[in-house]
């Protein structure tokens, strides 16, 4: 396999490098939870972390300038990212 193919594989198989160890662990803990439970758990995160998750496509982007209550919506990519984090955490 060429280096290019390896890089592409890694970007799909592993969590984003932008995730901190703490955030990766938090996502991994949600791996067995239904989307609604995961969304409620994520709502406890800081605006900065939620903004990062929105930028990474884990949740739908939020507008913190709007004073309306924000609903956290986990994306399909978000479920994939949660599974990747759990897989990494569970490796020996």
N, C-alpha and C positions, 0 to 999 in steps of 0.2 A: 504494500500500500504506500502510496506517495505521501509526502508530508502534507500536501494540501488536503487529501482525503482524510488523513488523521485529524487535522485541525477541524474540518467540518464535522467529523464524527464526534469529537470532543465537545463542540459547541452544542450538539444535540443531546449528548449523553450526560452531561454534568451541569450542575446549577451555574447560573451566571456568576462570573467572577466578581460582579458588583455586589453580591450578597456577602454580608459579614457572616462570621461563624455563628454569631448569636441569631441572626435572622434566618440563616440556613437551618439551624436547630429548631427554631420556632416553626418554620414551615414543615420540617420533618415530623414534628409532633402532631401535625394535622393530617397525616397521611391516611389514617383510618376513619376520619370524620366525614360526614356528609358535607356537601358544599355550604349549606346554611350554617352549620356549626362552625366551619372553618371561617366563614365570612364574619360571624360574630366575634370569634377569637381574634381575627385580624383587626377588627375595629378598635381594639385596645392599644394598638400600636401608635406611635407618635406620627404627627403629620409628615415629618421628614421621611420616616420609613414607609409610610403609605404612598408618598410621592414616588419614592424609589420603586416600590412594587408596581405602581402604575406605569412608570417609565419602562420597566422591564416587561410589561404586559401580563404580569401575574394577576393583577386586578384591573378593572376598568379605571382609567384616569379620573382623578377627583379634582374639583375646582374649589380650593380652600378660600378663595376670595368671596365666594357666594356664601351667605350666612345660613342657607338652608341646610338641614340635617343631611349628612352624607350617608348613602347606602353603599356598603362595600359589596362589589360584585366580582366574584372569582371567575377568571376566564378559563378557557380550555387550556391555554398555555400555563396558567396558574396551577391547574391540577397536575399537569406534567411536571412542572417545576417542584411541586410538593413531593411527587413520587421520586424524582431524582434526588432530592435532599434526603429523603428517607432511605433510599438505596445506599447513598454514600455513608450515612450515619450507621447503617446496619452492617457495613462491610467489616470483616475481621481486621 
